[in-house]
Protein backbone atom coordinates (compact mmCIF):
# COMPACT_ATOMS: atom_id res chain seq x y z
CA UNK A 1 0.00 0.00 0.00
CA UNK A 2 1.32 3.48 -0.80
CA UNK A 3 2.19 5.65 2.20
CA UNK A 4 2.04 9.42 2.75
CA UNK A 5 4.17 11.13 5.39
CA UNK A 6 2.35 14.16 6.84
CA UNK A 7 4.00 16.76 9.03
CA UNK A 8 3.48 20.30 10.27
CA UNK A 9 6.46 22.59 10.81
CA UNK A 10 7.45 26.01 12.06
CA UNK A 11 11.11 27.07 12.23
CA UNK A 12 12.46 23.51 12.20
CA UNK A 13 15.61 24.07 10.12
CA UNK A 14 17.76 22.50 12.85
CA UNK A 15 16.09 19.10 12.39
CA UNK A 16 14.14 19.08 9.15
CA UNK A 17 16.75 17.91 6.64
CA UNK A 18 17.61 14.81 8.70
CA UNK A 19 13.97 13.89 9.17
CA UNK A 20 13.03 14.21 5.51
CA UNK A 21 16.21 12.52 4.27
CA UNK A 22 15.54 9.55 6.55
CA UNK A 23 11.92 9.21 5.42
CA UNK A 24 12.04 10.07 1.70
CA UNK A 25 13.31 6.67 0.43
CA UNK A 26 10.57 4.80 2.29
CA UNK A 27 7.39 6.80 1.69
CA UNK A 28 5.49 7.54 -1.51
CA UNK A 29 4.66 11.14 -0.70
CA UNK A 30 5.93 13.88 1.62
CA UNK A 31 3.30 16.40 2.74
CA UNK A 32 4.74 19.37 4.63
CA UNK A 33 2.47 22.04 6.10
CA UNK A 34 4.30 25.21 7.11
CA UNK A 35 2.61 27.26 9.83
CA UNK A 36 4.84 30.32 9.47
CA UNK A 37 8.55 29.46 9.31
CA UNK A 38 11.12 32.25 9.06
CA UNK A 39 14.34 30.21 9.38
CA UNK A 40 14.69 28.57 5.98
CA UNK A 41 12.64 25.49 6.81
CA UNK A 42 10.55 25.90 3.68
CA UNK A 43 13.65 26.01 1.47
CA UNK A 44 14.88 22.77 3.02
CA UNK A 45 11.52 21.11 2.44
CA UNK A 46 11.47 22.10 -1.25
CA UNK A 47 14.59 20.01 -1.86
CA UNK A 48 12.58 16.90 -0.91
CA UNK A 49 9.00 17.54 -2.05
CA UNK A 50 6.85 19.94 -4.06
CA UNK A 51 3.90 19.24 -1.77
CA UNK A 52 4.36 22.13 0.66
CA UNK A 53 1.32 23.97 1.95
CA UNK A 54 0.90 27.15 3.99
CA UNK A 55 -1.41 27.22 7.01
CA UNK A 56 -2.27 30.18 9.17
CA UNK A 57 -1.58 29.23 12.79
CA UNK A 58 -4.31 29.84 15.40
CA UNK A 59 -3.22 27.86 18.49
CA UNK A 60 -4.94 24.63 17.41
CA UNK A 61 -2.63 21.71 16.74
CA UNK A 62 -5.44 19.34 15.74
CA UNK A 63 -6.70 21.75 13.09
CA UNK A 64 -3.22 22.05 11.58
CA UNK A 65 -2.72 18.28 11.65
CA UNK A 66 -6.08 17.70 9.99
CA UNK A 67 -5.23 20.18 7.25
CA UNK A 68 -2.08 18.15 6.54
CA UNK A 69 -4.07 14.89 6.45
CA UNK A 70 -6.49 16.42 3.94
CA UNK A 71 -3.59 16.93 1.50
CA UNK A 72 -2.48 13.27 1.56
CA UNK A 73 -3.16 11.24 -1.59
CA UNK A 74 -2.34 7.69 -0.50
CA UNK A 75 -4.12 4.91 1.41
CA UNK A 76 -1.98 5.10 4.56
CA UNK A 77 -0.60 8.04 6.55
CA UNK A 78 2.43 8.26 8.81
CA UNK A 79 2.72 11.37 10.99
CA UNK A 80 6.11 12.60 12.18
CA UNK A 81 7.44 15.83 13.64
CA UNK A 82 10.60 17.43 12.32
CA UNK A 83 12.64 16.35 15.36
CA UNK A 84 11.73 12.68 14.84
CA UNK A 85 12.85 9.87 12.57
CA UNK A 86 12.35 6.15 12.01
CA UNK A 87 15.25 3.78 11.30
CA UNK A 88 15.42 2.22 7.79
CA UNK A 89 14.80 -1.34 8.95
CA UNK A 90 11.73 -0.22 10.87
CA UNK A 91 10.39 1.62 7.83
CA UNK A 92 10.64 -1.64 5.90
CA UNK A 93 8.63 -3.40 8.63
CA UNK A 94 5.94 -0.72 8.48
CA UNK A 95 5.64 -1.02 4.71
CA UNK A 96 5.21 -4.79 4.93
CA UNK A 97 2.61 -4.38 7.67
CA UNK A 98 0.30 -1.99 5.83
CA UNK A 99 0.29 -4.30 2.80
CA UNK A 100 -1.39 -7.09 4.77
CA UNK A 101 -3.19 -5.72 7.83
CA UNK A 102 -6.93 -5.41 8.28
CA UNK A 103 -6.50 -2.96 11.16
CA UNK A 104 -6.89 0.80 10.82
CA UNK A 105 -4.24 2.31 13.10
CA UNK A 106 -1.05 1.54 14.99
CA UNK A 107 0.66 2.96 18.04
CA UNK A 108 4.44 3.31 17.71
CA UNK A 109 6.87 3.85 20.60
CA UNK A 110 8.06 7.46 20.80
CA UNK A 111 11.52 7.36 22.40
CA UNK A 112 12.10 10.79 23.94
CA UNK A 113 15.87 10.99 24.27
CA UNK A 114 17.36 12.76 27.30
CA UNK A 115 20.10 12.46 29.91
CA UNK A 116 17.89 12.72 33.01
CA UNK A 117 18.38 9.32 34.61
CA UNK A 118 16.07 10.38 37.45
CA UNK A 119 13.09 10.71 35.09
CA UNK A 120 10.50 8.07 35.83
CA UNK A 121 10.44 5.35 33.20
CA UNK A 122 13.94 6.31 31.96
CA UNK A 123 15.81 3.57 30.08
CA UNK A 124 19.39 3.48 28.76
CA UNK A 125 19.67 3.87 25.00
CA UNK A 126 20.52 0.61 23.19
CA UNK A 127 22.14 2.40 20.22
CA UNK A 128 24.33 5.44 20.84
CA UNK A 129 24.29 6.26 17.14
CA UNK A 130 20.52 6.54 16.93
CA UNK A 131 20.37 8.27 20.32
CA UNK A 132 22.74 10.97 19.02
CA UNK A 133 24.76 10.90 22.20
CA UNK A 134 21.87 10.97 24.66
CA UNK A 135 22.27 8.40 27.42
CA UNK A 136 18.70 7.15 27.37
CA UNK A 137 15.04 7.82 26.78
CA UNK A 138 11.53 7.64 28.14
CA UNK A 139 8.97 5.82 26.00
CA UNK A 140 5.53 7.08 25.05
CA UNK A 141 3.12 5.01 22.91
CA UNK A 142 1.58 7.25 20.27
CA UNK A 143 -0.78 6.48 17.36
CA UNK A 144 0.99 7.78 14.27
CA UNK A 145 0.27 5.22 11.51
CA UNK A 146 -3.29 4.95 10.19
CA UNK A 147 -5.49 4.67 7.14
CA UNK A 148 -6.25 7.77 5.08
CA UNK A 149 -9.98 8.17 5.70
CA UNK A 150 -12.05 11.29 6.21
CA UNK A 151 -13.39 9.97 9.51
CA UNK A 152 -9.91 9.55 11.01
CA UNK A 153 -8.95 12.96 12.29
CA UNK A 154 -7.13 14.61 15.20
CA UNK A 155 -8.78 16.21 18.23
CA UNK A 156 -7.33 18.49 20.91
CA UNK A 157 -5.88 21.97 20.55
CA UNK A 158 -2.67 20.91 22.38
CA UNK A 159 -0.99 17.48 22.39
CA UNK A 160 -3.56 16.40 19.86
CA UNK A 161 -4.44 12.73 19.28
CA UNK A 162 -6.14 10.74 16.56
CA UNK A 163 -6.91 7.71 18.75
CA UNK A 164 -10.56 8.38 19.44
CA UNK A 165 -11.52 8.38 15.77
CA UNK A 166 -10.39 4.75 15.37
CA UNK A 167 -12.28 1.94 17.09
CA UNK A 168 -10.14 0.27 19.76
CA UNK A 169 -10.67 -3.16 18.18
CA UNK A 170 -9.13 -1.81 14.98
CA UNK A 171 -5.97 -0.52 16.72
CA UNK A 172 -2.75 -2.32 17.67
CA UNK A 173 0.56 -1.41 19.30
CA UNK A 174 3.93 -1.98 17.66
CA UNK A 175 7.33 -1.97 19.33
CA UNK A 176 8.79 0.12 16.51
CA UNK A 177 10.44 3.28 17.89
CA UNK A 178 10.08 6.83 16.70
CA UNK A 179 13.39 8.43 17.66
CA UNK A 180 12.51 11.82 19.16
CA UNK A 181 15.32 14.34 19.74
CA UNK A 182 13.29 16.72 21.85
CA UNK A 183 16.32 18.15 23.71
CA UNK A 184 18.78 18.29 20.81
CA UNK A 185 18.31 21.91 19.67
CA UNK A 186 20.15 24.21 22.13
CA UNK A 187 18.35 27.24 20.71
CA UNK A 188 14.95 25.85 21.78
CA UNK A 189 15.25 24.51 25.34
CA UNK A 190 12.45 22.16 26.28
CA UNK A 191 11.83 23.82 29.65
CA UNK A 192 10.60 27.09 28.14
CA UNK A 193 8.40 25.28 25.61
CA UNK A 194 6.99 22.95 28.23
CA UNK A 195 5.90 25.79 30.51
CA UNK A 196 4.16 27.47 27.59
CA UNK A 197 2.47 24.20 26.63
CA UNK A 198 1.45 23.59 30.26
CA UNK A 199 -0.66 26.74 30.24
CA UNK A 200 -2.33 25.63 27.00
CA UNK A 201 -2.88 22.13 28.36
CA UNK A 202 -4.54 23.39 31.53
CA UNK A 203 -6.88 25.51 29.43
CA UNK A 204 -7.75 22.41 27.39
CA UNK A 205 -8.19 20.29 30.54
CA UNK A 206 -10.77 22.74 31.87
CA UNK A 207 -13.09 21.90 28.97
CA UNK A 208 -11.94 18.48 27.78
CA UNK A 209 -10.17 16.46 30.50
CA UNK A 210 -8.43 13.30 29.28
CA UNK A 211 -6.05 10.93 31.02
CA UNK A 212 -3.36 11.37 28.40
CA UNK A 213 -3.43 15.16 28.68
CA UNK A 214 -3.35 14.98 32.49
CA UNK A 215 -0.27 12.75 32.23
CA UNK A 216 1.54 15.12 29.87
CA UNK A 217 0.62 18.13 32.01
CA UNK A 218 1.87 16.27 35.09
CA UNK A 219 5.22 15.63 33.41
CA UNK A 220 5.60 19.32 32.58
CA UNK A 221 4.58 20.32 36.11
CA UNK A 222 7.14 17.94 37.65
CA UNK A 223 10.18 18.42 35.45
CA UNK A 224 9.82 22.00 34.26
CA UNK A 225 7.70 23.84 36.84
CA UNK A 226 9.01 21.82 39.83
CA UNK A 227 5.43 21.79 41.12
CA UNK A 228 5.42 18.30 42.56
CA UNK A 229 2.06 18.50 44.31
CA UNK A 230 0.33 19.51 41.09
CA UNK A 231 2.25 16.79 39.24
CA UNK A 232 1.14 14.15 41.77
CA UNK A 233 -2.50 15.20 41.55
CA UNK A 234 -2.44 15.23 37.74
CA UNK A 235 -0.80 11.79 37.53
CA UNK A 236 -3.36 10.34 39.94
CA UNK A 237 -6.14 11.85 37.84
CA UNK A 238 -4.62 10.32 34.70
CA UNK A 239 -4.63 6.91 36.38
CA UNK A 240 -8.23 7.37 37.49
CA UNK A 241 -9.20 8.13 33.90
CA UNK A 242 -7.55 4.88 32.79
CA UNK A 243 -4.52 6.32 31.02
CA UNK A 244 -1.60 3.88 31.44
CA UNK A 245 -2.54 3.40 35.12
CA UNK A 246 0.69 1.77 36.27
CA UNK A 247 2.83 4.35 34.48
CA UNK A 248 0.72 7.23 35.81
CA UNK A 249 0.84 5.92 39.38
CA UNK A 250 4.62 5.64 39.09
CA UNK A 251 4.69 9.30 38.10
CA UNK A 252 2.53 10.24 41.09
CA UNK A 253 4.84 8.24 43.35
CA UNK A 254 7.90 9.95 41.87
CA UNK A 255 6.34 13.35 42.56
CA UNK A 256 5.63 12.36 46.18
CA UNK A 257 9.16 10.96 46.51
CA UNK A 258 10.62 14.30 45.39
CA UNK A 259 8.72 16.12 48.16
CA UNK A 260 10.00 13.52 50.67
CA UNK A 261 6.45 12.32 51.29
CA UNK A 262 7.86 8.80 51.48
CA UNK A 263 4.79 7.13 52.94
CA UNK A 264 2.57 8.36 50.12
CA UNK A 265 5.26 7.50 47.58
CA UNK A 266 5.53 3.94 48.92
CA UNK A 267 1.76 3.47 48.73
CA UNK A 268 1.61 4.72 45.14
CA UNK A 269 4.57 2.56 44.06
CA UNK A 270 2.86 -0.49 45.58
CA UNK A 271 -0.33 0.31 43.69
CA UNK A 272 1.65 0.57 40.45
CA UNK A 273 3.46 -2.70 41.13
CA UNK A 274 0.13 -4.35 41.95
CA UNK A 275 -0.93 -3.56 38.38
CA UNK A 276 2.13 -5.40 37.08
CA UNK A 277 4.02 -2.20 36.30
CA UNK A 278 7.77 -1.85 36.94
CA UNK A 279 10.64 0.22 35.61
CA UNK A 280 14.33 0.50 36.58
CA UNK A 281 13.87 3.95 38.16
CA UNK A 282 10.82 2.76 40.07
CA UNK A 283 12.73 -0.22 41.47
CA UNK A 284 15.63 2.03 42.50
CA UNK A 285 13.33 4.42 44.37
CA UNK A 286 11.48 1.55 46.02
CA UNK A 287 14.84 0.13 47.12
CA UNK A 288 15.73 3.45 48.73
CA UNK A 289 12.38 3.44 50.52
CA UNK A 290 13.01 -0.11 51.73
CA UNK A 291 16.36 0.97 53.16
CA UNK A 292 14.65 3.81 55.03
CA UNK A 293 12.22 1.23 56.46
CA UNK A 294 15.11 -1.04 57.52
CA UNK A 295 14.25 -3.79 55.00
CA UNK A 296 17.74 -4.50 53.66
CA UNK A 297 16.84 -7.82 52.06
CA UNK A 298 13.88 -6.28 50.24
CA UNK A 299 16.04 -3.37 49.11
CA UNK A 300 18.67 -5.73 47.67
CA UNK A 301 15.97 -7.65 45.79
CA UNK A 302 14.60 -4.42 44.31
CA UNK A 303 18.07 -3.32 43.21
CA UNK A 304 18.52 -6.68 41.50
CA UNK A 305 15.18 -6.19 39.73
CA UNK A 306 16.33 -2.74 38.63
CA UNK A 307 19.35 -4.34 36.93
CA UNK A 308 17.24 -7.16 35.50
CA UNK A 309 15.04 -4.54 33.82
CA UNK A 310 18.07 -2.95 32.15
CA UNK A 311 19.38 -0.70 34.90
CA UNK A 312 20.06 3.02 34.58
CA UNK A 313 23.34 3.28 32.73
CA UNK A 314 26.87 2.07 33.49
CA UNK A 315 27.76 4.58 36.23
CA UNK A 316 24.57 4.15 38.25
CA UNK A 317 24.60 0.38 37.70
CA UNK A 318 28.07 0.19 39.21
CA UNK A 319 26.81 2.02 42.31
CA UNK A 320 23.78 -0.29 42.48
CA UNK A 321 26.05 -3.36 42.44
CA UNK A 322 28.14 -1.97 45.31
CA UNK A 323 25.02 -1.13 47.30
CA UNK A 324 23.62 -4.62 46.73
CA UNK A 325 26.80 -6.16 48.16
CA UNK A 326 26.61 -3.89 51.18
CA UNK A 327 22.91 -4.65 51.81
CA UNK A 328 23.39 -8.38 51.47
CA UNK A 329 26.26 -8.25 53.95
CA UNK A 330 23.83 -6.81 56.53
CA UNK A 331 21.27 -9.62 56.20
Steps between C-alpha positions, in 0.01 A plus 500: 500500500632848420587717800485877555713671764318803645665760719448854624798729554599842625866606517635144497815556292715343773333160454305498176761383249586190706136408547406532134818331376433203728138466387512586128627160373226313686182700440310574180417860581627774732237752612644797689273767647683817601331705772723806464871414484757779475822296532535336160295192583291541187810511279623176655164334442495599131812291439299189595142564386285740299205430729546789743196684629458818704269507802414796716569405862227561761609302809328177392731208433219263400374741235848530349550123507164442334585748226815297429301174491258653249790551256611134506432297185582145609322222691714519815638794699803522726529811718839623619633823646816660368704392804409133448612219273450128444790263429517344149438144616193612692366684196525174307299324773231768485470470123457123522240541774269739316499269197332221697320637806126531545543745788461876466765651728819423689671642805878535467743554789619861520846490660558843654877520533649677803774470761279526810549160660269606784202533264241236574494228237850596376687226312858491368528539124585174319662679203719804562496582130123528479485673839737770370702493818211507746540243776143375495134567441149482636244318286156626405259293286346724236264423209677630191428244224144473368280472195424810294127540562293812551366368830848458650596841628682665791335660803645728768645848464821394683668157501243392247412133442330301228423197719135567569404500133613137460311219672714333767447157342654635180816629674822320595831591663837443336840501667646709218665816638464855381831660596412839650781752558297738711803643686746514210453862386684730746320803358160361607530366856220265594438666837377827349280319247359267762391784728326668208331173404398439863289815498333389176445150636334626817266712290413190296456288815242745633268416210615158381677298772674184378738263674769544238493879528508482881808277474681737264408801714625314808835436332538869417398600853756262654804548280464858381288684758631298799142497629499151644164520675327601178692228315389236753136605478506503119664156479244355741222651290652347186499159668140546611403576141665175389803644323792256542406452868823337615714758321289788633512369857878472471507866401284594799731300726806671352344840569429401862853360533646834388310682777628240751145380562641148519193333646278623218769414246527144634123453481485625141796284392329195652181580311698526176681173568167335582394579143806316370689820422875535564787707367869528597454845658195381691691202640790725603270739687315213665836358610589832661165499679563145621835608643329784687257242643789273606414225248849429366410168340204654318716791387763264356230308312363823352847610390545164329166549323615845390802340330289218357280762332803659333631725775568872468828526315853379576589751774181457702503123445847481651374683810197269517727193496709639787188584699360151443818346643481727802130424563548127466787513748257644758244219467 
